[in-house]
Amino acid sequence: MPLTLRWRSAALALVPGLILAISACAAPSGNARLDSVEASGDGTLRIGLILDNTGESAFLNPSQLAAAKLAVAQINAAGGHKGQPVELLPADVGADAAEFTRDAGAQARSLLDARADVVIGPSDSSHAPAVIDVLSRAKVPVISPANTATVLSGYKSGGYYFRTAAADSAQGSVLAKLAHEGGAGRLAVMHEDTGYGKDVAVAVADAARRLGLEVLPTAGFAEGKAGSAVAAFKDAAPDAVVVVARRGAQAALAELLNAGISGKKLLLSDGAVRQYGGELGARGLDGARGVLPGVFPGTDFQNALVGTDPGLKDLTFAAEAFDAVNLAAVAAAAAEDDGGASIAALLTTVSGGVRPQDAGTEERAACGSYRACMEVLEAGKTPDYEGESGAIGFDANGDITSANYMVFGYGPDNRATMEGKETATRAPAS
């Protein structure tokens, strides 16, 4: 079976409980990146992994585990950390191990007991607060390869939370650009009434206005009840309609098609992109476009992942997990210390981001692997790691400042194929 990147919404959904958790939690105050800290490591770099996907989302676990194992193997082949092998925790487990069926907070506590210095995960945005609260208090940085909920940008971690996946709202500028390049002058944005829907809709509308488009009032809808949202803007005859939805995407698209809005007029957010086929009217999506975050892995990376796990069938978030592990190891090397606080203090710098205290530091040099970054350090320069997922450049919230998106186009069979890519960049939060 060919390797694929599946529709990601199952693992990325922002559930209402996340907002409550953020408002009620007494996490470490502030979210600024850390200044230099005193060394606290014991000489052995231990990287923990949380795999929290169950049920329909369980397919995400093998790709992240394979990517983490591959990264650690390459790091150790390049000499490890200060000449000692890097350890991946939990040791010697498969993606379906019982450990990964436990809740994310329990996994975090187990990794602390195992003396993890940095933790990769979780995937589900709704699990992030529990993990951050446990690990940040212990000064152990968290790097999620899959959290995309925009609200997490403001979660108070004390400088210990990062993610190599883009926040949901980052796609707004790409969707607006696609509408503009398609010749739209008047844009409608309809969204599911969820945190995801509202965040992305606002981002699309803001970006479209900056491009000079007329943006109609955004129209929200509950799952399965998109008819009134379509009616709200139909008479205004928009040139293009952006659909921001997950579970309610198919029903919303059906309402649009019934209203005579179809094909090239439609743009789909990442949560709405899927292979609809005969589930929608014939040729209804012909010419429609949509986006998915990330990049499709190159052949060499695919082959290396399959060499790690011959049964691997999906690559979703593999690049982001691989880069998270490498960034942790490069930060430890730059700090010359495997302590969690030291790693957290250097993650922004080695990712290509800039902290105020970095002004006047040595020359930066791009590097795409742990071995290459070690050569940069040996030359007396600062590594700027750009890995399989592209440029990263963490900002003051631990968010990436350059996000890659794959652009998909729909044919007359209502099935999508990749036709290009776009990069969304923004000024970093400070």
Residue pairs with C-beta under 8 A, 6 or more apart in sequence:
1 313
3 297
3 302
3 305
3 306
3 312
3 313
3 314
3 315
4 313
4 314
4 315
4 316
5 292
5 294
5 296
5 314
5 315
5 316
5 406
6 59
6 314
6 316
7 273
7 274
7 292
8 146
8 148
8 270
8 271
8 292
8 293
8 316
8 317
9 246
9 247
9 270
9 271
10 56
10 57
11 53
11 57
11 60
11 123
11 124
11 146
12 124
12 125
12 146
12 147
12 148
12 149
12 168
12 196
12 271
13 124
13 125
13 126
13 194
13 196
13 246
14 125
14 126
14 149
14 150
14 151
14 168
14 194
14 195
14 196
14 199
15 126
16 195
17 126
18 125
18 126
18 128
18 129
18 149
18 151
18 152
18 195
19 151
19 195
21 126
21 129
21 130
22 129
22 151
22 154
22 155
25 129
25 133
25 156
27 129
27 132
27 133
27 136
27 155
27 156
27 157
27 158
28 136
28 137
28 156
28 157
28 158
28 160
29 156
29 158
30 156
30 158
30 159
31 154
31 155
31 156
31 157
31 158
31 159
31 161
31 396
31 397
31 398
32 159
32 396
33 159
33 344
33 345
33 347
33 348
33 355
33 394
33 396
33 398
34 159
34 341
34 344
34 345
35 345
35 357
36 345
36 357
37 339
37 341
37 342
37 345
38 341
39 335
39 336
39 337
39 339
39 342
40 139
40 337
40 339
40 340
40 341
40 342
41 117
41 332
41 337
41 338
41 339
41 342
42 115
42 338
43 82
43 84
43 338
44 81
44 84
44 85
44 86
44 87
44 338
45 80
45 81
45 84
45 86
45 87
45 117
45 118
45 328
45 329
45 332
45 338
46 86
46 87
46 89
46 114
46 115
46 116
46 117
46 118
46 338
47 68
47 72
47 86
47 87
47 88
47 89
47 116
47 117
47 118
47 119
47 120
47 325
47 328
47 329
48 89
48 90
48 111
48 114
48 116
48 118
48 119
48 120
48 121
48 140
49 64
49 65
49 68
49 88
49 89
49 90
49 119
49 120
49 121
50 100
50 104
50 107
50 108
50 111
50 119
50 120
50 121
50 122
50 131
51 60
51 61
51 64
51 65
51 95
51 100
51 107
51 121
51 122
51 123
52 100
52 103
52 104
52 107
52 121
52 122
52 123
52 124
52 127
53 59
53 60
53 61
53 100
53 123
53 124
54 101
57 123
57 124
58 96
59 313
59 314
59 316
60 123
60 146
60 314
60 316
60 317
61 95
61 96
61 100
62 95
62 309
62 311
62 312
62 313
62 314
63 305
63 312
63 314
63 315
63 316
63 317
63 318
63 321
64 95
64 120
64 121
64 123
64 145
64 146
64 317
64 318
64 321
65 94
65 95
65 309
66 305
66 308
66 309
66 312
66 318
67 145
67 305
67 317
67 318
67 319
67 321
67 322
67 325
68 88
68 120
68 321
68 322
68 325
69 88
69 308
69 309
70 304
70 305
70 307
70 308
70 322
71 321
71 322
71 325
71 326
71 329
71 370
72 86
72 87
72 88
72 325
73 308
74 369
74 370
74 371
75 81
75 86
75 325
75 326
75 329
75 370
76 85
76 86
77 371
78 369
78 370
78 371
78 374
79 374
80 86
81 329
81 332
81 333
81 338
82 333
82 336
82 338
86 329
89 111
89 114
89 116
90 97
90 99
90 110
90 111
90 114
93 99
93 100
99 107
99 110
100 107
102 110
103 127
103 130
104 121
104 122
104 124
104 127
104 128
104 130
104 131
105 127
105 130
105 131
105 133
105 134
107 121
107 122
107 131
108 119
108 130
108 131
108 134
108 135
109 134
111 119
111 135
111 140
112 134
112 135
112 138
112 140
116 140
117 140
117 328
117 332
117 338
117 339
117 340
117 343
118 140
118 141
118 142
118 143
118 328
118 332
118 340
118 343
119 131
119 135
119 140
119 141
119 142
119 143
120 143
120 144
120 145
120 321
120 324
120 325
120 328
121 131
121 142
121 144
121 145
121 146
122 128
122 131
122 144
122 146
122 147
123 144
123 145
123 146
123 147
123 317
124 146
124 147
125 147
125 148
125 149
125 152
126 149
128 142
128 144
128 147
128 149
128 152
128 155
128 161
129 155
131 142
132 142
132 155
132 157
132 160
132 161
135 141
135 142
135 160
136 142
136 157
136 158
136 160
136 161
138 340
139 160
139 339
139 340
139 341
139 344
140 160
140 340
141 160
141 161
141 162
141 328
141 340
141 343
141 344
141 347
142 157
142 160
142 161
142 162
143 162
143 163
143 164
143 324
143 327
143 328
143 347
144 161
144 162
144 163
144 164
144 165
144 324
145 163
145 164
145 165
145 317
145 320
145 321
145 323
145 324
146 163
146 165
146 317
146 320
146 321
147 163
147 165
148 163
148 165
148 166
148 167
148 168
148 293
149 167
149 168
149 195
149 196
150 167
150 168
150 169
150 195
150 196
150 199
150 200
151 195
151 199
152 161
152 163
152 167
153 167
153 397
153 399
153 429
154 397
155 161
157 398
159 344
159 345
159 398
160 340
160 344
161 398
162 324
162 327
162 347
162 394
162 398
163 398
163 399
163 400
164 320
164 321
164 323
164 324
164 327
164 389
164 392
164 400
165 293
165 294
165 317
165 320
165 400
166 293
166 399
166 400
166 403
166 404
166 424
167 399
168 196
168 199
168 200
168 270
169 199
169 200
169 202
169 203
170 203
170 293
170 403
170 424
170 426
171 200
171 203
171 269
171 270
171 291
171 293
171 403
171 405
171 424
172 200
172 202
172 203
172 204
172 205
172 206
172 207
173 203
173 207
173 424
173 426
174 291
174 405
174 407
174 422
174 424
175 200
175 204
175 207
175 242
175 267
175 269
175 291
176 187
176 204
176 207
176 208
176 210
176 211
176 213
176 242
177 207
177 211
177 422
178 267
178 289
178 291
178 407
178 422
179 187
179 208
179 213
179 239
179 240
179 242
179 267
180 208
180 211
180 212
180 213
182 239
182 240
182 264
182 267
182 289
183 239
184 213
184 238
184 239
184 240
185 213
185 214
185 239
186 213
186 214
186 215
186 216
186 236
186 237
186 238
186 239
186 240
187 204
187 205
187 208
187 213
187 214
187 215
187 216
187 238
187 239
187 240
187 241
187 242
188 215
188 216
188 219
188 233
188 236
188 238
188 240
188 241
188 242
189 201
189 204
189 205
189 208
189 215
189 216
189 218
189 219
189 241
189 242
189 244
190 201
190 218
190 219
190 220
190 221
190 226
190 229
190 230
190 233
190 241
190 242
190 243
190 244
190 245
190 252
191 197
191 198
191 200
191 201
191 218
191 219
191 220
191 221
191 243
191 244
191 245
192 220
192 221
192 222
192 223
192 244
192 245
192 246
192 247
192 248
192 249
192 252
193 220
193 221
193 222
194 246
196 244
196 246
196 271
197 220
197 244
197 245
197 246
198 220
200 244
200 269
201 218
201 220
201 242
201 244
202 218
204 242
204 244
205 215
205 218
208 215
209 215
216 233
216 236
216 238
217 232
217 233
219 228
219 229
219 230
219 232
219 233
220 229
221 227
221 228
221 229
221 248
221 252
222 248
223 247
223 248
223 251
224 248
224 251
226 248
226 251
226 252
226 255
226 256
227 255
229 252
229 255
230 252
230 255
230 256
230 259
230 261
231 259
233 241
234 259
234 261
238 261
238 265
239 265
240 265
240 266
240 267
241 256
241 261
241 265
241 266
241 267
242 267
242 268
242 269
243 249
243 252
243 253
243 256
243 266
243 267
243 268
243 269
243 272
244 269
244 271
244 272
245 252
245 269
245 271
245 272
246 271
246 272
249 268
249 271
249 272
249 274
250 276
250 279
250 280
252 272
253 266
253 272
253 276
253 280
253 284
253 285
254 280
254 281
256 262
256 266
257 280
257 281
257 284
262 281
262 283
262 284
262 285
262 286
262 288
263 283
263 284
263 285
263 286
263 287
263 288
264 286
264 287
264 288
265 288
266 285
266 288
266 289
267 288
267 289
267 290
268 288
268 289
268 290
268 291
269 290
269 291
270 290
270 291
270 292
270 293
270 405
272 290
273 290
273 291
273 292
273 408
273 416
274 416
275 414
275 415
275 416
276 285
276 414
276 415
277 413
277 414
277 415
278 414
279 414
280 414
282 412
282 414
283 412
283 414
284 414
285 410
285 414
286 410
286 411
286 412
286 414
287 409
287 410
288 409
288 410
289 407
289 408
289 409
289 410
289 419
290 407
290 408
290 410
290 416
291 405
291 406
291 407
291 408
291 422
292 405
292 406
292 408
293 403
293 404
293 405
293 406
294 316
294 317
294 319
294 320
294 389
294 404
294 405
294 406
295 319
295 388
295 389
295 390
295 404
295 406
295 421
296 315
296 406
296 418
297 305
297 315
297 318
297 319
297 388
298 388
301 318
301 319
301 322
301 388
302 315
305 312
305 315
305 318
306 312
318 388
319 387
319 388
319 389
320 389
322 387
322 388
322 389
323 385
323 387
323 388
323 389
323 392
326 369
326 370
326 373
326 385
326 387
327 347
327 350
327 351
327 385
327 387
327 392
328 343
328 347
329 370
330 350
330 367
330 370
330 373
330 383
330 385
331 342
331 343
331 344
331 345
331 346
331 347
331 349
331 350
332 338
332 342
332 343
332 346
333 370
333 373
333 374
333 377
334 346
334 349
334 350
334 377
334 382
334 383
335 342
335 343
335 345
335 346
337 343
347 394
347 398
348 354
348 355
348 394
348 395
348 396
348 398
349 355
349 358
349 361
349 382
350 373
350 382
350 383
350 384
350 385
351 384
351 385
351 392
351 393
351 394
351 400
352 364
352 366
352 384
352 385
352 386
352 391
352 392
352 393
352 394
353 392
353 393
353 394
353 395
353 401
353 428
354 428
356 430
358 382
361 382
362 380
362 381
362 382
363 381
363 382
364 381
364 382
364 383
364 384
365 376
365 379
365 381
365 382
365 383
365 384
366 384
366 385
366 386
367 373
367 375
367 376
367 383
367 384
367 385
367 386
368 385
368 386
368 387
369 387
373 383
373 385
376 382
376 383
377 383
385 392
386 392
389 404
390 402
390 404
390 423
391 400
391 402
392 400
392 401
392 402
393 400
393 401
393 402
393 428
394 400
394 401
395 401
395 428
395 429
395 430
396 428
396 429
396 430
397 429
399 428
399 429
401 425
401 426
401 427
401 428
402 423
402 424
402 425
403 423
403 424
403 425
404 421
404 422
404 423
404 424
405 421
405 422
405 423
405 424
406 418
406 420
406 421
407 418
407 419
407 420
407 421
407 422
408 416
408 417
408 418
408 419
409 416
409 417
409 419
410 416
411 417
